[in-house]
Amino acid sequence: MALSSMVLDEMREFGVEVDHVVMHDGCDSPSSSIIINTSTGSRTIIHTDKDLPELTFSQFQQLDLNQYKWIHFEGRNMAEVSQMVNAVQEYNHSRSMEDKINISGECEKAKYKPEYFTSTVDVLFIAKEFAQHHGFSSAHAAVDGFHRRAKKGATVVCAWGEAGADVMGPDGVHHHSDAFSPGQVVDTLGAGDTFNGAIIAAMCRSLPLDEVLKFGCRVAGKKCGQFGYRGLGE
């Protein structure tokens, strides 16, 4: 479904911008159009091909796990993803503590049934939508509730938009960070993935858990205040 220049002009008159258009090689129309409301930073993603294939376990098996120290999984296509997690765990069984791969997983959308992660991964990311589906009304409550279900020694993280984020580590100590809101929210696309990536990067640096959380919130806030991702690593 191509968006004509006339349609785009009309959308901009109402404060709406199309930021990213993803094209397939050899295709004349975009596979995904991301529409961003410039007044609120909210986005709408229009997919024209909803049958794009997910990564399969057989493809995952082609990886040389010796090259990895951390592997993050999103909670989709769980029949395949669970096999991938099991393979990494099997790999870890024969490795020293220093050579083990850290495993993290994100429970975002309940329709994919990603509950498998809650008792298997080392770092569990709980999205607000998923937490609310399970009856939690705050990040604090979600972290506490899912930490009880997580495997021993796991860390549980939950971001709650403008309310900030919470985390609980293996010691059971709870930490909270306020959100770092930009002067103006212009683009929220990928803010959740940015937050997750920043948390992982900070944990790889062995920062204290409260600093890890603040770093994640700070980077996610910076992302919301700009279009795209350039400069986030500075």
C-alpha positions in Angstrom: 0.0 0.0 0.0 1.8 3.1 -1.2 1.1 6.5 0.5 0.8 9.2 -2.1 2.5 12.6 -1.7 -1.0 14.2 -1.7 -2.0 12.0 1.3 1.3 12.8 3.1 0.8 16.5 2.6 -2.7 16.3 4.0 -1.4 14.3 7.0 1.2 16.9 7.7 -1.4 19.7 7.8 -2.8 17.9 10.8 0.6 17.6 12.5 1.3 14.0 11.4 4.7 12.9 9.9 5.7 9.7 8.1 9.2 9.1 9.5 10.3 5.6 8.3 9.3 3.8 5.2 10.7 0.3 4.8 11.0 -0.9 1.2 11.6 -4.5 0.0 14.1 -4.9 -2.8 12.3 -5.0 -6.1 9.1 -3.7 -4.6 7.4 -0.5 -5.6 5.4 -0.1 -2.3 6.6 0.0 1.3 6.2 -3.0 3.5 5.8 -0.8 6.6 5.0 2.9 7.0 5.5 4.6 10.3 3.3 7.5 10.9 4.4 9.9 13.7 2.2 12.5 15.3 4.5 15.5 15.6 2.5 17.0 18.5 2.6 14.0 20.8 5.4 11.7 19.4 2.9 8.8 19.2 3.2 6.5 16.2 1.1 4.2 14.1 2.7 1.5 12.0 1.0 0.3 8.9 2.1 -3.1 7.6 1.4 -4.1 4.0 3.0 -7.5 4.4 2.1 -9.2 7.7 3.6 -12.6 6.6 7.3 -11.7 6.9 9.0 -14.8 8.3 10.4 -15.0 11.8 13.8 -16.4 12.6 13.7 -20.2 12.9 15.6 -22.5 15.2 17.4 -24.1 12.3 18.7 -20.6 11.3 19.7 -19.9 14.9 21.7 -23.1 15.0 24.0 -21.7 12.3 25.4 -19.2 14.9 28.7 -19.8 16.6 27.7 -19.3 20.2 31.4 -18.9 21.2 31.1 -15.4 19.7 28.4 -14.2 22.1 28.3 -13.0 25.7 24.7 -11.9 25.7 21.7 -13.0 23.7 18.3 -11.2 23.9 15.1 -12.7 22.7 11.8 -11.1 22.0 8.7 -12.9 23.0 7.3 -13.9 19.6 7.2 -17.2 17.7 7.7 -18.9 21.0 7.7 -22.5 19.6 11.0 -21.6 17.8 12.4 -19.1 20.4 12.0 -21.7 23.3 14.3 -24.1 21.3 16.8 -21.3 20.9 16.8 -20.5 24.6 17.2 -24.2 25.4 20.2 -24.4 23.0 21.9 -21.5 24.8 21.2 -23.1 28.2 22.7 -26.4 27.0 25.7 -24.5 25.7 26.1 -22.8 29.1 26.1 -26.2 31.0 29.5 -27.0 29.6 31.1 -23.5 30.2 32.7 -21.8 33.1 30.9 -18.9 34.8 33.0 -16.4 32.9 32.2 -18.0 29.5 28.5 -18.4 30.0 26.1 -16.4 27.8 23.7 -14.2 29.6 20.1 -14.7 28.3 17.4 -12.0 28.4 13.9 -12.1 27.2 11.1 -9.5 26.7 7.4 -10.3 27.5 5.6 -7.6 25.5 2.4 -8.8 23.9 0.2 -11.4 25.6 -1.0 -12.8 22.3 2.3 -14.4 21.7 2.2 -16.2 25.1 5.8 -15.4 26.1 5.3 -16.7 29.7 8.1 -19.3 29.0 10.6 -16.5 29.7 9.5 -15.9 33.2 11.2 -19.0 34.6 14.1 -19.4 32.2 16.0 -16.2 31.4 18.6 -14.4 33.4 17.1 -10.9 32.8 13.4 -10.6 32.3 11.9 -7.5 30.6 8.2 -7.0 31.3 6.4 -4.5 29.1 3.6 -2.3 30.5 1.0 -3.9 28.2 2.0 -7.4 29.3 2.0 -6.5 33.0 -1.5 -5.0 32.7 -2.7 -8.1 31.0 -1.6 -10.0 34.1 -3.4 -7.6 36.4 -0.6 -5.3 37.5 -1.2 -1.6 37.7 2.3 -0.3 38.2 5.9 -1.2 37.4 6.6 -1.7 41.1 3.8 -4.3 41.4 4.8 -6.0 38.2 8.5 -6.3 39.2 7.6 -7.7 42.6 5.0 -10.2 41.1 7.2 -11.5 38.3 10.3 -11.7 40.4 8.4 -14.3 42.5 7.9 -16.3 39.3 11.4 -15.8 37.8 14.2 -18.3 38.2 16.5 -18.0 41.1 19.1 -15.3 40.6 17.2 -13.5 37.8 16.7 -9.8 37.4 13.3 -8.4 36.5 12.8 -5.0 34.7 9.6 -3.2 33.9 9.3 0.2 32.2 6.0 2.2 32.7 6.3 5.1 30.3 6.1 8.5 32.0 6.0 6.8 35.4 9.6 5.6 35.0 10.8 2.1 35.5 11.5 -0.4 38.2 13.9 -3.3 38.7 14.6 -6.1 41.1 17.8 -8.1 41.1 18.8 -11.4 42.5 19.1 -9.9 46.0 15.4 -9.0 46.0 16.1 -5.3 46.5 13.7 -3.0 44.6 14.9 0.0 42.7 12.9 2.8 40.9 13.9 5.5 38.5 11.8 8.4 37.3 11.5 8.9 33.6 13.9 11.4 31.9 11.3 13.2 29.8 12.7 15.3 26.9 11.7 18.9 26.5 9.4 17.8 23.7 8.4 14.2 22.8 8.8 13.9 19.0 9.3 10.2 18.2 8.5 7.3 20.5 9.2 4.6 17.9 11.6 2.1 19.3 11.8 3.7 22.7 11.1 0.4 24.4 13.9 -1.4 22.4 16.2 1.5 23.2 15.4 1.1 26.9 16.1 -2.6 26.8 19.3 -2.1 24.9 20.6 0.5 27.3 19.8 -1.7 30.2 21.8 -4.6 28.7 24.7 -2.3 27.8 24.8 -0.9 31.4 24.6 -4.4 32.9 27.5 -5.5 30.7 29.5 -2.7 32.3 28.7 -4.2 35.7 27.1 -0.9 36.9 25.1 -1.0 40.2 21.5 -1.9 39.4 20.1 1.5 40.4 22.5 3.1 38.0 21.6 0.6 35.3 18.0 1.6 35.6 18.7 5.3 35.5 20.9 4.9 32.4 18.1 3.0 30.6 15.5 5.6 31.4 17.9 8.4 30.4 18.7 6.9 27.0 15.1 6.1 26.3 14.1 9.7 27.2 16.7 11.1 24.9 15.4 8.8 22.1 11.8 10.1 22.6 13.1 13.7 22.1 14.6 13.1 18.7 13.8 11.5 15.4 15.6 8.2 14.9 18.6 6.9 16.8 21.6 8.9 15.8 23.8 10.0 18.6 22.2 7.9 21.3 25.5 6.3 22.1 27.2 9.5 22.9 
